[in-house]
Amino acid sequence: MDVYSLVIRNFWWKITSVLVATVLWVAVWGGVIEQSREDDLGRGPMATFVFEDVPITVLKRASETNQFLIEPAFARVKVKAKTHILEETDLSSIRVVADLFKRPMTNRFRASLELELGDGLAAEFVEPREVSVQVFGGNPRR
């Protein structure tokens, strides 16, 4: 078989297969490029920021009539996020919570702090890790 007959035999099938392959290649390559653009937009550079004087929120039962003195009353929080998320973040996206639901029967104790962050934020640290709590107003527990 010579070269001429290899090219001419089923010529239109060969042209059709090259066109289909080209269309598929363009479609797949276009999807890969679009996906990489979306990844680049979502990835972005990471940054950290320290929020000073974040108020500590106290969680207690609604039936609890005692008053609590929390020392210290403010915390320092370091968060990590993508730059565009961090630029839009304010204190409303960060909550430092002292949960007093399971407190001991004493009038003085220490409570651990929990951190609640908005979407896209990751905690680096919270200072202090615990607070000192003093109970005023009657029975240590109702």
N, C-alpha and C positions, 0 to 999 in steps of 0.2 A: 504494500500500500504506500503510495507516495504522499507527500505533504499536501498537494492540491486536493486530493480526495479526502484527507482528514479534515480540511477546513470546509469544503463544500458539502460534504455529507451531513444531513440534518442541520443545515445552516441556520434555519429559523429557530429551531429548538435551542441551539447554542446561544443565539442572540437573546432569546427570551430568558434563558437561565442567567446570563450575565446581567440583564436588566433587573431581574428579581433579586439577585444577589446584591446589586448596587443599592436598590431601594431598602432592603433589609439592613444593610450596613449603615446607611444614612440614618435610618430610624433608631437603631440600637446606639450608634455613636451620639446622636442628638440627645437621647435619654441619659446617657452616661454624663455628658457635659452638663445637662440641666441638673442632674442629681449632685454633681460636684459643686455647682453654684449654690444649691440649697444647703449643702453641708458647710460650705465656707461662710454663708450668712449665719447659720446656727452656731457654728463653732466660735469664732471670734476670739480675741485675746481675753485671758482671765486676769482679774484684778482683785485686790483685797482692800478692805476699808475697815477702820475701827470707829465704832459709834460709841461716843462717851456719854455718860449720864442717861442711860436708858432706864426709865422707871420700872421698878419691879412690881408686878401685879400679884395680888394675893387671891388665891382661890380658897373659898371656905363655903360651908353649908349655908343655905338661906336662913336656917333656923338658928345659926350661931349669932349670939348677941354680944359676945365679947369683942373687945377691941384689941388690935395687935400692933405692936411696935416692931418694925423690921429694921435691923441695922446690918449693913447699910441699906438705904432706900433706893439706891441706883446701882446699875451694873455697867460694866464695860464689855462690849461685844465686838468681836472681829469676824467679819463674814467674807466669803469668797464667792465671786460670780463673774459671769461674762461682763465685759465693760459696759455694753449698752444696757444691761439689766441693772448694774450697780449705779449707773448715772440716774436712773429713774427711782431708785430705792430711797425711802425715807423711814423715819421711826415707826410709821404705821405698819410696815412690813415685818417688824421685829418685836417680839414679845418675850420678856423674861418673866417666868412664872414661879412663884413659891406656892406649892400645893399643900394646904393645911388640912385636907380631908382626913388624913391618917396621922394626926398629931398625937404625941404622947399625953399622958394625964398631968404633966407638970406645967407650971406657969412660965418656965424658961426652957427653950430647946433650940436646936439647930434644924434648919430645913434646907434641903437641896434645891437648887434652881434648875428649872427646865427651860429650854429655848424653843420657841416656835417661830419659824421663818417663813417668809413668802416664797412663792414659786421661783425657782432658779437660783436661790441663795443656799449656800452651804456654810455651816458653822466652822470657824477656826478655833475660837475659844470664847468663854464667858468668864468674867472675873467679877466678883468672887464665885466660887463653886457652891458655897453655902452661905446662908444668912442666919443671924441670931434673931430669935423671935421671943418677945415677951408678951404675955397675955394679961390684959387688964379687964376688969368688969365681972367679977364673981367667980363662978365655978370654972375649973379648968376645962371642963367639957360638959356640954348639955346633951 
